[in-house]
Amino acid sequence: MSDPAARHNPAAQSDPAARPDPAARPDAAAGSGRAAAPAAARIAVRKTYKLYIGGAFPRSESGRSYVVTDHQGGFLANAAMASRKDARDAVAVARKAFGGWSAATAYNRGQVLYRVAELLEGRRAQFAAEVGSAEGLGAPQAEAVVDAAVDRWVWYAGWADKITQVRGSANPVAGPYFNFSLPEPTGVVAVIAPQASSLLGFVSVVAPAVVSGNTVVALASERFPLPAVSLSEVLATSDVPAGVINVLTGRTAEIAPWLASHMDVNAIDLCGASGSLAEELAVAAAENLKRVVRAGDQDWALTPGLERMNTYLETKTVWHPAGT
């Protein structure tokens, strides 16, 4: 028997796709007396997160990845396992980006970093879900962590055009000269992110380095890397120039020593390293006179201050004749 709806709809007679689908009607199975066919189980699309180097998302040159699990051991995703060459590539692009980023006006850097906070706020639900899955937090606690990360990013962005006023000075001299002390960024900073915090800890150690004009190679938490990689997706769609912030994922004990010994890295934050590894990294950094931050793994959880920003600054003294 022909479908009555089709007799009153000529398009339905000629186009099978236009005909109503009985399976889409809730009462279809009930009206026919037959049981509805069970819905086919959907195969999840499992994601392999990549590195973030120079504004692009390359796979590790080694081709390796590792499994990232949630707080209960369930599969979340695969993350790229960075190699020594990936670390070298990240340092190279960070050095290349340093000139432009450090030469930008402080006001412009503040605007650029504030834009990152805007995008973080817009993806609040996604980051809360990722932080909650990684760290085993309930929804309210995970949302509070994301809010704190956004607020902290805004706090550091606001210091971009103020840190010079606090660190700089006009010095009294015995002569007809002006003498000024001005802070300048130190260069490329390697950051070993806290291991226990997937997002807030990462923001707390990266933001103070870039706000004053440094560029960063950040090694994300080995166990909880996914929110940091999602943050790199925010960076890629923001106004942050390529190479200013580079994100590596993988084994901390494998990658950190190469960053500590790299001759083109000017400073290193050992926040995410502890025990014998921290000692090994400090020794490697001392061999090429890097600045070393050894504040401890929980230092990021403290109320932020000027200490981390000051660590990555040099002081330049300028003399200028006074008078006409």
Secondary structure by P-SEA (a helix, b strand, c coil): cccaaaaacaaaaaccccccccccccccccccccccccccbbbbbbbbbbbbcccccccccccbbbbbbcccccccbbbbbccaaaaaaaaaaaaaaaaaaaaccaaaaaaaaaaaaaaaaaaaaaaaaaaaaaacccaaaaaaaaaaaaaaaaaaaaacccccccccccccccccbbbbbbbbbccbbbbbcccccccaaaaaacccccccbbbbbccccccccaaaaaaaaaaaacccccccbbbbbccccccaaaaaacccccbbbcccccaaaaaaaaaaaaaacccccccccccccccccaaaaaaabbbbbbbbbccc
